[in-house]
């Protein structure tokens, strides 16, 4: 620890991202990356953009991208905010919209970046327990708050809160902002974006990392009432007036415009997920209902950490969290059908050896 650190840094417990191993020939099912590549139109757009104009700054407002997102969702560009992945967008959300005297509310089992943002910005928060079935109970959020945020589908559980319940939550919290983090919504959920025009306190955050296979390009966005977006722009322009580079803007526009590739690959992931769930259930796992590109599962006869270690020795990496309530669960990314078969074969071998 350096004597030059600020008090904020000294007291901070940073977010720990999923491992990005350098070993070859791994079945990598730990960071929820899409097993299928981006649209060929994205690759073509990147190639066309990689030229002499890279010496020039990008459009600070990324208007082309905002227009593409707005057109896709039936909104105006003034209702769209963009940033370097949804994590940067969320960072601005916490400072611009969730820093109030009353605490922010989010689930006790949820995206572990949320408490990090609160610590970084000095925001009070309350973790609201999920139900015994690991579901969000809307009535538990009927209390004074400075804002509400949660992923939908939730992470790491994969459980989805229906749109009707989100609207009930919005109506019960009209004096604060409700942020729905939809990183995984394209794998079986229904987006809350359809509710924006009726609820000025709703902000929806999405990413192009998952369903559009652009985790390496870092593009995220938020949509909501123009007043909410203006608050985010004020914060963004106080940090970095050129957040998205020329390649990211070009690639993201191409990804959004290629609806056929998006639809085909997300349906492939959904089909693989359902097959994986069936295989895990046959092996005796309890699997939470998932509408994401991952599953959350535990086995009654095998310790979660031990399962993760045993899989690793077989060249398969999954995510394990040493956290209250979920230490026995594994979060398993939905890979290709071949990767999923390799996983279930390894699990069958491990479970057979333990009997």
N, C-alpha and C positions, 0 to 999 in steps of 0.2 A: 504494500500500500504506500503510495507516494504522499509526502507531506504537502505536495502542491495540489492535490485533489480538492475539489469543492466538497462541501458537506453533502450536496445532492448525489454526487458521484460516489462518495464513500459509503453512503447508506443504500445505494441502489443495488438491487438484485436483478441483473439483466435477463432478458428473455434468452432461452437456449434453443436455437433452431435444431431441426432434425439433422442428423449426421449426413454429410455428403462424402462418403468413403471414396478413396482413390484406388481401391482394389478393383481388379478386372473380374469379369465373369460372375458378378454378384446378381442375385435376384433382389432388386432394391424396391422394397415395399414399405418404406418408412416416412416418406415426405409428401405423399399424395400428388405426385406429378402424374400427368396424363401419360399413359403408355403409348399413345399414338402421336405422331409428329404434327406440327402445325400445318395449316393449309398451304398447298403449293403456291397459292397467290401471295401468301406472306413472304415466302422465300424470294419470289420474284420482285416484290415491292422493296425488300431489303437490298437486293442486288441493284435495283434501279436507283436507290437512294445513296448508295455507297459511291459517291463521286466527289467532284470538285467542291460542291456546295457544303460539304462537311466543315469547311473553314468558317462558315457563317453560323451564327447562333440560330437555333430553331425558333419557331413561333412561340413566344412566351405564353400565349393563351391556348396553344394546341387546338385552334379552331376547327381544323379539318376533322380531328378526332371527336371533338365535342359534337360537331354536326352529325357525324356517323352514329354516335351513341344516341343522340336525340332522335334521329330518324328511325333507328331500330326500335326504340321504345315509345315513340309517339310523344316526345317531349320537345321543349325548346332548348337551344344551346345554353340559355341562361339558367337552366335547371341542372346543368352538368358540371361537375368538377373532376379533374383528372390529376393523377400523381404517379410516382414511381412505385407501382404495386399498391395493393390495398393497405399494406402496413403503413406506408407513408400517409396515405389518405386518412387512415384511422388516427395516426398521430396528430394530424391537424384537427380532426374531429374532436379529440379529447380537449385540446387547448381552446378551440374556437367555440365549441357548443356544450361541453360537459364540465367545464371548470366553474362551479358555482358553490354557494355556501352549503347547500344540501348535498348529501352523498349520491354518487352514481350507483346504480343498481345493475348487477349482472350475475349470472348463475355461478354457483360455487364450483361446478365442473364445466369449464368453458375454455375459450381461447386464452392461454396463459400470458399473452401480451397485454391484456387489459389492465391487470394490476401493475405491470411495469410502467405503462403510460401514466397511471395515477401517481405512482411514486415519482416519476420524472417531472411531472407538472404540479405536484403538491395537491392532488385532488383526493378528497375523501371518498371512500366507496364502501358498499356493503355487498357481500357475496350472498346471494339468495339461494338456499338449498334447492336442488332439483328434487323431484318426487322420488319415491323408492324405485320407480320404473325409469329413473333418469330423464324425466320429462319436465319441461317448463310449465309451471302452474301460474296462469295469468293473475289469479286473485292474490298471489303472494307479492305482486308488484303494485298493489293498491296501498301505497304508503308514500309519505313525502320524499321527494327525490330531486336531484339536480340533473336527471337524465337517466335513460335506460339503454343498455346495449347488450346484444347477444347475437351469436351466429345462428342462422337458420338456413339449412340444417345446422344443429349445434355441432361444435367440435370440442372434444374428440368423439362424442357419442354417435353422431350421425342422425340423431332423432330430429324430426321435423315438427314445427308448430304450425298448425293449419292457418290459412289466411284469415278465416273468420275469427280466430283467437287473437291474431295480431291486430285486427281492427278493434276488437273489444279492449285490448291493451291501449291502443291509441286514444280511444274515447275516454278511458279512465285516467289518462295522463296528459290532458290537453295543455297543461301549463309547463311541460318539459319536453325535451326532444327525445324521441325514440329512434334509436339507430339499429337497423337490421343489417347484419353483416352476412351477405349472401355469397360468400366465396364458393359454396358448393351447390347452390340452388339449381343449377342446370342439370343435375343428375337425378331429378325426380321431384323437385319442389316446385311450388308456384310462387313467383316473385311478388313481393309487396309493392313493386313499382306501380302496379295498377291502382294503388291506394293513394298515391302522392297528391293528386289533384283535389282529393277530399280531405286531406289531413296535412296542414302546413307544418306540423311538428314531426313529420316523418322524414328520415333520411335513410336511403338504401345505399349500401356500399357493395360493390362487386369487383372482381378481378378477372383478368384475362389469363392468369397463370394456370388455371385448372381446366375448365371445359374448352378453352381455345389453345391449350398447349403452349403458352408463351411465358412459362415460369422464368425462363432465361432472359426475357426482354424487359420485365418489370413494368407492367402497366396496370393500374387500378383506377376506379372512378367511383364517384358518389353522385346520386341524383336525388333531388328534392325540391322544395319550394325555393324560389330564386333568392329569398332573404337568407336562407341557410347556406346556399352556395356562395353568396357574397361574403359571409363570415369566413368561410374556408379560403376564399381567394385572398382576403386580407391577411390571413395568417401565412398562406403560401408565399405571397409576395414580400413578406417580412423575413422569410427564410431563403428562398431561392426562386428568382423570377423566371428561370428557364428549367423547370424540373424534368420535362420529357425531351429527350434528344430527337433528332430527325429520324433516326432508324426506328425508334420506339413508336413514334407517331405514324410513320408509314406502315410499319408492320401491323400495328393495332387496327388501323383503318381497314387494311386488307382482310384481317381476321374477322372483323365484324361484318364485312360485306359478303364473305363467303359463307352463306347460311347453310348451303348443302353439306359442306365438309363438317361444319359444327354439328349439324343434326345427325349425320351419319356416325361420327366418332363418339358422340355422347351416348347414343343408343347402344353402341358396341360396349361401352363401359357399363351401362346399366344392365345389359344382358349378362356380362361377365360377373357383375356384382351378385346378381340373383343366383347364378350358378355356384359362385363361391360360398354364399350363405348356405345353400342346400348342402354342399360338401362339408362345411364346418359343423352344421347341425348333425349330420350323419356320424361325425367323429365325436359327438357328445358335447360340443361347445354350446354355450348360451350366447346368442348373437343379438345385439340390440337392433331394432328395426332401423335400417339406414336408407336415407335418400341422398347420400353423398357418394363420392368416389372412393370410399373406404368403409370398412366395417369395424365394429368394436365388439370384441369377443373375449370370453373367458371360459376356462375348462374347470369343472368342479374338482377334478382329481390331480391338477397340475398347477404349480405355482407360476404366475405370469412371468416373473423375472427369469425363472429357470427355463421356461419355454422360449423366451426371447434369446437367451444365451445358447440354448441347444440349436435353435434355428440358425444362429449366426455361425456356429461351427460347421454348418452344412451350406454356407454361402448364401443364406437368406436373411435379409435385415427387415425387421418390423419395428414399430415404435412402442416403447413401454414407458409408462409414466409412474415414477415412485411418488404418488400423490394420494392423499386420503380419498377413500371411497373407490378409487379406480386402479389400485396397485395390482390387482389380479387380471386386469384387462390388457389385451393387445390391440393396438390400432393398426389395421392392416390395409394398406393401399390396394385398390383393385388394379392389378396389372393386366397383361395380356392373358388369354386363356392358358397359354403354355406356362406362364409364370405362376398363375393360380394353381395349376395342376402340380407344379413343382413344390409349391408351398404345402398343399394338402397331403401330398405323398410324404414329405418330410415330417409333417405333424403326425401322420399315421405311424410312421416309424418310431418317432419319439415317444408317443403314447403307448405303443406296443412294447417298447423296451422298458417302460416304467411299470408295467403290470406285473 
